[in-house]
Amino acid sequence: LPFVLSHLPQLELWSGNWDRAEDYAQRHLEAAVRSGQHDQASQARTNLALIDIHRGMLDTARALASRIRDDGVAGDDAWTERSGLGLLGLIAMADGDAEQAVGHLGRWHELAEQMALREPGYCRFQADYVEALIATGRLDEAERYVAMMRDRAAALQRATAAAIAARVDALLLAARGERDRAVEQATGAVDALAASPLVVEHARALMSLGQIH
């Protein structure tokens, strides 16, 4: 039951149903603790922290994320450490500290490569990493990362992953002064994500298009 419940909070989160996401995450945590499944309890806390970040409750999220990261390091558990690092990277970006975000998300990406994670659904903070790289002026590194995102989306024929790659590619083009191409890319991302159930990603694409304009 905890394993099944572990997938539901993020499905609801990305669809914009945040109260339902939190309900599932709390049920997941309770079931995991009750049955002594400590790895599942960590995943439940990851989902709760992710919901808190989206709601702007950064202090609560930071405490959870730090605990998750530290538990992963202490237990030599790369998956758990990576979960905490990804959350800390999002929190750093929300705090306006892109340099710190690059540190957290760079290690997050490094662990993903060590585990040979290629599925975009398990790498949902890739776009945030690109935004952090752009914000710190690491445009060449951002370009290489966007190319990797685009290639994997094409190989999997994953339309939403391709749209997310296009969104951050648009931000990169804008940073390089190529505004017409940036608007074209961002508009394409908005249109593609509008046709998907990913409400939050659609909103982010709209925001990116507005930033470029």
C-alpha positions as CSV (number, residue, x, y, z in Angstrom):
1,L,0.0,0.0,0.0
2,P,2.7,2.6,0.8
3,F,4.4,1.9,-2.5
4,V,1.1,2.4,-4.4
5,L,0.4,5.6,-2.4
6,S,3.9,7.0,-3.2
7,H,3.0,7.7,-6.8
8,L,-0.3,9.5,-6.2
9,P,0.8,12.8,-4.6
10,Q,2.9,13.9,-7.5
11,L,0.3,13.0,-10.1
12,E,-2.1,15.3,-8.2
13,L,0.5,18.0,-7.6
14,W,1.4,18.3,-11.3
15,S,-2.3,18.3,-12.2
16,G,-2.9,21.2,-9.8
17,N,-4.8,19.3,-7.1
18,W,-2.7,20.3,-4.2
19,D,-5.1,19.5,-1.3
20,R,-5.6,16.0,-2.8
21,A,-1.8,15.6,-3.2
22,E,-1.2,16.4,0.5
23,D,-3.9,14.0,1.6
24,Y,-2.3,11.2,-0.4
25,A,1.1,12.1,1.0
26,Q,-0.1,12.1,4.6
27,R,-1.8,8.7,4.0
28,H,1.4,7.4,2.5
29,L,3.5,8.6,5.4
30,E,1.1,7.1,8.0
31,A,1.0,3.7,6.1
32,A,4.8,3.6,5.8
33,V,5.4,4.4,9.4
34,R,2.8,1.9,10.6
35,S,4.3,-0.9,8.5
36,G,8.0,0.0,9.3
37,Q,8.9,0.8,5.6
38,H,11.5,3.5,6.3
39,D,12.4,4.1,2.6
40,Q,8.7,4.7,1.9
41,A,8.4,7.1,4.8
42,S,11.3,9.1,3.3
43,Q,9.5,9.2,0.0
44,A,6.4,10.4,1.7
45,R,8.3,13.2,3.3
46,T,9.8,14.1,-0.1
47,N,6.3,14.5,-1.5
48,L,5.2,16.6,1.5
49,A,8.3,18.8,1.1
50,L,7.6,19.2,-2.6
51,I,4.0,20.3,-1.9
52,D,5.3,22.8,0.7
53,I,7.7,24.3,-1.8
54,H,4.9,24.9,-4.3
55,R,2.9,26.5,-1.5
56,G,5.7,28.8,-0.5
57,M,6.2,27.1,2.9
58,L,10.0,27.1,2.5
59,D,11.1,26.8,6.1
60,T,9.0,23.7,6.6
61,A,10.2,22.2,3.3
62,R,13.9,23.0,4.1
63,A,13.7,21.1,7.4
64,L,12.3,18.0,5.6
65,A,14.7,18.3,2.7
66,S,17.7,18.6,4.9
67,R,16.6,15.5,6.9
68,I,16.1,13.5,3.7
69,R,19.5,14.5,2.3
70,D,21.3,13.8,5.6
71,D,19.5,10.4,6.0
72,G,20.6,9.4,2.5
73,V,24.2,10.4,3.1
74,A,24.3,8.6,6.5
75,G,22.7,5.4,5.0
76,D,24.8,5.5,1.8
77,D,21.5,5.7,-0.1
78,A,21.9,7.6,-3.3
79,W,18.2,7.7,-4.1
80,T,17.3,9.3,-0.8
81,E,20.3,11.7,-0.9
82,R,19.3,12.7,-4.4
83,S,15.7,13.3,-3.3
84,G,16.8,15.7,-0.6
85,L,19.3,17.5,-2.9
86,G,16.6,18.1,-5.5
87,L,14.3,19.7,-3.0
88,L,17.1,21.8,-1.6
89,G,17.9,23.0,-5.1
90,L,14.3,24.1,-5.6
91,I,14.3,25.9,-2.2
92,A,17.5,27.7,-3.1
93,M,15.9,28.9,-6.4
94,A,12.8,30.0,-4.5
95,D,15.1,31.9,-2.1
96,G,16.8,33.6,-5.0
97,D,20.2,31.9,-4.4
98,A,20.9,30.4,-7.9
99,E,24.6,29.7,-7.0
100,Q,23.5,27.4,-4.1
101,A,20.9,25.8,-6.4
102,V,23.6,24.9,-8.9
103,G,25.5,23.2,-6.2
104,H,22.6,21.1,-5.0
105,L,21.2,20.3,-8.4
106,G,24.6,19.6,-9.9
107,R,25.1,16.8,-7.3
108,W,21.5,15.7,-7.9
109,H,22.3,15.3,-11.6
110,E,25.5,13.5,-10.8
111,L,23.8,10.9,-8.7
112,A,21.2,10.4,-11.5
113,E,23.9,9.7,-13.9
114,Q,25.6,7.2,-11.5
115,M,22.2,5.4,-11.2
116,A,21.7,5.6,-15.0
117,L,18.3,7.3,-14.5
118,R,17.0,8.3,-18.0
119,E,13.2,8.5,-17.4
120,P,12.1,12.2,-17.4
121,G,9.5,11.4,-14.8
122,Y,12.3,10.6,-12.3
123,C,14.3,13.7,-13.4
124,R,11.7,16.4,-13.0
125,F,14.1,19.0,-11.7
126,Q,16.1,19.2,-14.9
127,A,14.5,22.4,-16.0
128,D,15.2,24.0,-12.6
129,Y,18.9,23.0,-13.0
130,V,18.9,24.8,-16.4
131,E,17.3,27.9,-14.9
132,A,19.9,27.9,-12.2
133,L,22.8,27.5,-14.7
134,I,21.4,30.4,-16.8
135,A,20.9,32.6,-13.7
136,T,24.6,32.1,-12.8
137,G,25.9,32.8,-16.3
138,R,26.9,29.2,-17.1
139,L,25.2,29.4,-20.5
140,D,27.4,26.8,-22.3
141,E,26.8,24.3,-19.6
142,A,23.1,25.0,-19.7
143,E,23.1,24.5,-23.5
144,R,24.7,21.1,-23.2
145,Y,22.1,20.1,-20.6
146,V,19.2,21.4,-22.7
147,A,20.5,19.3,-25.6
148,M,20.5,16.2,-23.4
149,M,16.9,16.9,-22.3
150,R,15.8,17.4,-25.9
151,D,17.6,14.2,-27.1
152,R,16.1,12.1,-24.4
153,A,12.6,13.5,-25.0
154,A,12.9,12.7,-28.7
155,A,14.2,9.2,-28.1
156,L,11.2,8.5,-25.8
157,Q,8.8,10.4,-28.0
158,R,7.6,12.2,-24.9
159,A,5.8,15.3,-25.9
160,T,5.6,16.9,-22.5
161,A,9.3,16.3,-21.9
162,A,10.1,17.9,-25.2
163,A,7.9,20.9,-24.3
164,I,9.7,21.4,-21.0
165,A,13.0,21.2,-22.8
166,A,11.7,23.9,-25.3
167,R,10.7,26.1,-22.4
168,V,14.2,26.2,-20.8
169,D,15.8,26.4,-24.3
170,A,13.7,29.5,-24.8
171,L,15.1,31.0,-21.6
172,L,18.6,30.2,-22.8
173,L,18.0,31.8,-26.2
174,A,16.7,34.9,-24.5
175,A,19.8,35.0,-22.3
176,R,21.9,34.9,-25.4
177,G,19.9,37.8,-26.9
178,E,18.1,35.7,-29.5
179,R,14.7,37.0,-28.6
180,D,12.7,36.1,-31.7
181,R,13.7,32.4,-31.5
182,A,13.2,32.5,-27.8
183,V,9.6,33.7,-28.2
184,E,9.0,31.0,-30.8
185,Q,10.3,28.3,-28.6
186,A,8.4,29.5,-25.5
187,T,5.2,29.8,-27.5
188,G,5.5,26.2,-28.7
189,A,6.1,25.1,-25.2
190,V,3.0,26.9,-24.0
191,D,0.8,25.4,-26.7
192,A,2.1,21.8,-26.1
193,L,1.7,21.9,-22.4
194,A,-1.8,23.5,-22.7
195,A,-2.9,20.2,-24.3
196,S,-1.5,18.2,-21.4
197,P,-2.7,17.5,-17.8
198,L,0.5,19.2,-16.5
199,V,-1.2,22.4,-15.2
200,V,1.9,23.5,-13.2
201,E,4.2,23.1,-16.2
202,H,1.8,25.0,-18.4
203,A,1.8,27.8,-15.9
204,R,5.6,27.8,-15.8
205,A,5.7,28.0,-19.6
206,L,3.3,31.0,-19.6
207,M,5.5,32.7,-17.0
208,S,8.7,32.0,-19.1
209,L,7.0,33.4,-22.2
210,G,6.0,36.5,-20.2
211,Q,9.6,36.9,-18.9
212,I,11.0,36.7,-22.4
213,H,8.5,39.3,-23.7
